Amino acid sequence: MISHKIRFLFLFALIWSYSCQDDQDKSDFGLTYPDYFPAPHYQFGKNKLTREGFELGRALFFDPILSIDSTISCESCHAQGHAFADHNTALSTGIAGLSGTRNSPALFNLAWQPIFMWDGGINHIEVMPLAPITNEVEMGQDMEGAIKKLNNHPTYSKRFRSIFGEKPIDSQQLFYALAQYMSMLVSYNSKYDQYRQGKSTLTADEDDGLQIFRAKCASCHTEPLFTDYSLRNNGLEILNDDLGYGRITLETSDNHKFKVPSLRNIALTYPYMHDGRFRTLDQVLDHYDSGIVQYTNLDPLLIQNGQLGIPLSQEDKLKLKAFLHTLSDFTFTSNPLYSE
């Protein structure tokens, strides 16, 4: 009799403990980042961040319901194991096997981004999903159709109502939920971060690579986010008619300018550049060392002492690669909070 009572009390205490932990998780749920990160650009505003809203956004991210034929989800081109870039393919495959023209960017630290897409054509995280959902070769779904499917879905209609109120689901609610999930995709636990926090040390080559990086790369790929979110012409050979930022502004001075990507998780997100033309970091470093093409609007940082490019010796390249590998955040790529 006593042993049964003890088991019951232990079980009750365990359930109570988990229940309290769950309540604590819900009350403490929020954006977490180290103190050396700047303040996030996205402040949520009217989009109140909650665990339920985040989980709804997560469900939508992994659900192909948002594509016209229910075959393509956001996750189809943004896989967690690749830091939410595509599966190491240059160009992603959308509905009906159609191919896009740009490499799918990695998705992390989005709350800090003032602009989105390779051409900077979207300036708010809450409307960013509009582009892939409605793109004719990606998800191919007009917003009216997407919202109709969600309102007719028994589970989603209930979940949206519990979070956003009694009115029918609309596009703002959809974008709010996706923004809650995407803004929480924060990567800050790489070896570099452990080094910044005094919890790890760099090898000699990694430390040398960091110093080379700071001297030759950090003007655009600024620590700790490893981008300054600017749009620049980085001297790539023109292979197609993609004008980049010039497509947005219609100014020839902006032609072939593309957003500077973050180098966090760079070893996991190949191939590289807006069109995925380079499969290896070696090819990227060779481009900056000796492959720069001259343009009237070439970024001036790529012209040094009258010469094109950033001079890098073979030893420089080896050490830079050693450092770049310290930016891989395997905690982020395996975090179950972000998983389906």
C-alpha positions in Angstrom: 0.0 0.0 0.0 2.8 2.4 0.9 4.7 1.6 -2.2 1.7 2.3 -4.4 1.2 5.7 -2.6 4.8 6.6 -3.1 4.6 5.7 -6.8 1.4 7.8 -7.1 3.0 10.8 -5.4 6.1 10.5 -7.5 4.0 10.3 -10.7 1.9 13.3 -9.6 5.1 15.3 -8.8 6.6 14.4 -12.1 3.5 15.5 -14.0 3.2 18.7 -12.0 6.9 19.4 -12.7 6.5 19.0 -16.4 3.3 21.1 -16.3 5.0 23.9 -14.5 8.0 23.7 -16.9 5.6 23.9 -19.8 3.9 27.0 -18.3 7.4 28.5 -17.6 8.4 27.8 -21.2 5.3 29.6 -22.5 5.8 32.6 -20.2 9.5 32.9 -21.0 9.1 32.2 -24.7 10.9 34.9 -26.7 13.8 35.9 -28.9 17.1 34.9 -27.4 20.5 36.0 -28.6 24.0 36.9 -27.1 24.8 40.3 -25.8 27.3 41.0 -28.6 24.5 40.9 -31.2 22.9 44.2 -32.1 19.2 44.8 -31.3 16.9 43.0 -33.8 15.5 45.0 -36.7 12.1 43.3 -36.4 10.3 44.2 -33.1 7.1 42.3 -33.8 4.9 45.3 -33.2 1.2 44.2 -33.4 2.3 40.7 -34.1 2.5 39.4 -30.5 5.0 36.6 -30.2 3.6 33.5 -28.5 4.5 29.8 -28.4 1.2 29.0 -30.0 1.8 31.5 -32.8 5.3 30.2 -33.4 4.1 26.6 -33.5 1.4 27.6 -36.0 4.0 29.3 -38.2 6.2 26.2 -37.9 3.4 23.9 -39.1 2.7 26.2 -42.0 6.4 26.3 -42.9 6.5 22.5 -43.3 3.1 22.1 -44.9 2.8 22.0 -48.7 -0.8 23.3 -48.4 0.5 26.8 -49.4 1.5 25.7 -52.9 -1.1 25.5 -55.6 -0.9 21.7 -56.0 0.1 21.0 -52.4 3.5 19.5 -53.4 5.9 22.3 -52.3 6.4 23.6 -48.8 8.7 26.4 -47.5 10.9 23.6 -46.1 11.2 22.0 -49.6 13.8 24.6 -50.5 14.9 25.5 -46.9 16.1 22.4 -45.0 17.1 22.7 -41.4 20.2 20.4 -41.9 21.5 23.0 -44.4 20.8 26.0 -42.1 17.5 26.3 -43.9 19.1 26.6 -47.4 18.3 24.2 -50.1 19.8 20.7 -50.2 23.1 21.8 -51.7 21.5 22.5 -55.1 22.3 25.5 -57.2 18.7 26.2 -58.2 15.6 25.0 -56.4 12.8 22.9 -57.9 9.3 24.2 -57.4 5.8 23.1 -58.5 5.6 20.7 -61.6 9.4 20.3 -61.5 10.0 23.9 -62.6 13.3 25.5 -61.7 14.0 29.0 -60.4 16.8 31.2 -61.4 18.4 31.9 -58.0 19.9 29.9 -55.2 17.6 29.6 -52.2 19.2 31.6 -49.4 19.8 30.2 -45.9 17.2 31.3 -43.3 18.5 32.4 -39.9 18.8 35.6 -37.9 16.0 37.0 -40.0 14.9 39.3 -37.3 18.0 41.3 -37.9 17.4 41.6 -41.7 16.2 45.0 -43.0 15.8 43.6 -46.5 15.0 40.2 -48.1 15.6 38.3 -51.3 18.9 38.5 -53.3 17.8 41.7 -54.9 16.5 43.4 -51.7 13.1 43.7 -53.2 11.2 43.0 -50.0 11.8 45.1 -46.9 9.7 43.4 -44.2 9.7 39.9 -42.8 5.9 39.9 -42.5 5.4 40.1 -46.2 8.5 38.2 -47.3 6.6 34.8 -47.8 4.4 36.5 -50.4 7.1 36.2 -53.0 7.7 32.4 -52.9 4.1 31.6 -52.3 2.9 33.5 -55.4 6.0 32.9 -57.6 4.9 30.9 -60.7 7.8 28.5 -60.5 8.1 28.1 -56.8 4.7 27.6 -55.1 2.5 29.1 -57.7 -0.4 29.9 -55.4 -2.4 33.2 -55.4 -3.2 34.5 -51.9 -6.9 34.2 -52.3 -6.5 30.5 -53.0 -4.1 30.0 -50.1 -6.4 31.7 -47.6 -9.4 29.8 -48.9 -7.6 26.4 -48.3 -6.7 27.5 -44.8 -10.2 28.6 -43.9 -11.6 25.3 -45.2 -9.0 23.3 -43.2 -10.6 22.0 -39.9 -7.3 22.1 -37.9 -5.9 25.4 -39.2 -9.2 27.2 -38.9 -9.3 26.3 -35.2 -5.6 27.2 -34.5 -5.8 30.6 -36.2 -9.0 31.4 -34.3 -7.5 30.5 -31.0 -4.5 32.8 -31.6 -5.9 35.7 -33.7 -9.6 35.7 -32.8 -12.9 34.7 -34.3 -12.7 36.4 -37.7 -11.9 34.2 -40.8 -8.2 33.7 -41.6 -6.7 36.4 -43.7 -3.3 37.0 -45.3 -2.1 39.2 -42.4 -2.7 36.4 -39.9 -0.9 34.0 -42.2 2.1 36.3 -42.5 2.1 37.0 -38.8 2.3 33.3 -38.0 5.1 32.7 -40.5 7.0 35.7 -39.2 6.8 34.4 -35.7 8.5 31.1 -36.7 11.0 32.6 -39.1 12.1 35.4 -36.7 12.9 32.7 -34.0 15.4 31.0 -36.3 18.4 32.4 -34.5 21.9 30.9 -35.0 24.4 31.9 -32.3 26.1 28.7 -31.0 29.0 28.1 -33.5 32.6 27.6 -32.4 33.1 31.2 -33.2 30.4 32.1 -30.7 31.8 29.8 -28.1 35.1 31.7 -28.7 33.4 35.1 -28.3 31.9 33.9 -25.0 35.2 32.6 -23.7 34.0 29.0 -23.7 36.3 27.7 -26.5 39.6 28.6 -28.1 40.5 28.7 -31.7 43.3 26.7 -33.3 46.3 28.6 -34.6 45.0 28.4 -38.2 41.5 29.4 -37.2 42.8 32.4 -35.3 45.1 33.4 -38.2 42.1 33.0 -40.4 40.0 35.3 -38.2 42.7 38.0 -38.4 42.9 37.6 -42.2 39.1 37.7 -42.4 38.9 40.9 -40.3 41.6 42.5 -42.5 40.2 41.5 -45.9 36.5 40.4 -45.6 34.8 42.1 -42.7 34.0 45.4 -44.4 31.0 43.6 -46.0 30.7 40.5 -43.9 30.6 42.4 -40.6 30.8 40.6 -37.3 28.8 39.2 -35.4 26.1 38.7 -38.0 28.7 38.4 -40.8 26.9 40.7 -43.2 26.2 44.4 -43.4 23.0 43.7 -45.5 24.2 45.9 -48.3 23.7 45.4 -52.0 26.9 45.2 -54.0 28.3 44.3 -57.4 31.0 41.7 -56.5 32.4 41.3 -60.0 30.8 38.1 -61.1 30.8 37.2 -64.8 27.3 37.9 -66.2 25.7 34.5 -67.1 22.1 35.5 -67.5 19.8 38.5 -67.6 19.2 38.8 -63.8 19.8 42.5 -63.0 19.6 42.0 -59.3 18.9 45.3 -57.4 18.6 47.1 -60.8 15.4 45.1 -61.4 14.0 46.8 -58.3 15.2 50.4 -58.8 15.3 50.4 -62.6 18.6 52.3 -62.3 21.5 51.0 -64.4 23.9 51.9 -61.6 22.2 49.2 -59.5 22.5 46.4 -62.1 24.0 43.1 -60.9 24.0 44.2 -57.3 23.0 41.5 -54.9 22.6 41.4 -51.2 25.7 40.5 -49.1 24.8 37.1 -47.5 25.7 36.2 -44.0 28.7 33.8 -43.8 27.4 32.0 -40.7 26.9 28.3 -41.5 28.7 28.9 -44.8 30.2 25.5 -44.9 26.7 24.0 -44.8 25.0 26.1 -47.4 26.9 25.5 -50.7 26.7 26.2 -53.6 27.4 29.9 -53.4 26.4 33.3 -55.0 22.9 34.3 -56.0 22.9 31.7 -58.8 24.8 28.9 -57.0 27.6 29.0 -59.6 30.4 28.1 -57.1 30.2 24.8 -55.4 33.2 25.1 -53.1 34.7 27.7 -50.8 37.9 27.4 -52.8 36.1 28.6 -55.9 34.7 31.6 -53.9 38.1 32.6 -52.6 39.6 32.2 -56.0 37.0 34.5 -57.4 37.8 37.2 -54.9 41.5 36.7 -55.4 41.8 36.6 -59.2 38.3 36.3 -60.8 36.8 39.8 -60.4 35.3 41.2 -63.6 35.5 45.0 -64.0 32.2 46.9 -64.2 31.4 50.6 -63.9 29.5 49.9 -60.7 31.9 47.3 -59.3 32.1 47.6 -55.5 35.2 49.9 -54.8 36.3 47.6 -52.0 37.2 45.1 -54.8 39.7 47.5 -56.3 42.9 47.8 -54.2 45.9 49.8 -55.3 44.5 49.9 -58.9 44.2 46.1 -59.0 41.0 44.1 -59.1 40.3 41.7 -56.3 41.5 40.9 -52.8 45.0 39.4 -52.9 45.0 36.0 -51.1 47.9 33.6 -50.9 47.3 29.9 -50.8 48.1 30.0 -47.1 45.6 32.8 -46.6 42.9 30.7 -48.3 43.6 27.7 -46.1 43.5 29.7 -43.0 40.4 31.6 -44.1 38.6 28.3 -44.7 39.7 27.0 -41.3 38.0 30.1 -39.7 34.9 29.9 -41.9 34.3 26.4 -40.7 34.1 27.8 -37.1 30.9 29.5 -38.2 28.9 26.3 -38.5 26.2 26.1 -35.8 25.2 22.4 -35.4 23.0 23.2 -32.4 20.9 25.3 -34.8 20.7 22.7 -37.5 19.6 20.0 -35.1 17.4 22.1 -32.7 14.1 20.2 -32.4 12.3 23.5 -31.6 12.7 24.4 -35.3 11.9 20.9 -36.7 8.7 19.6 -38.2 
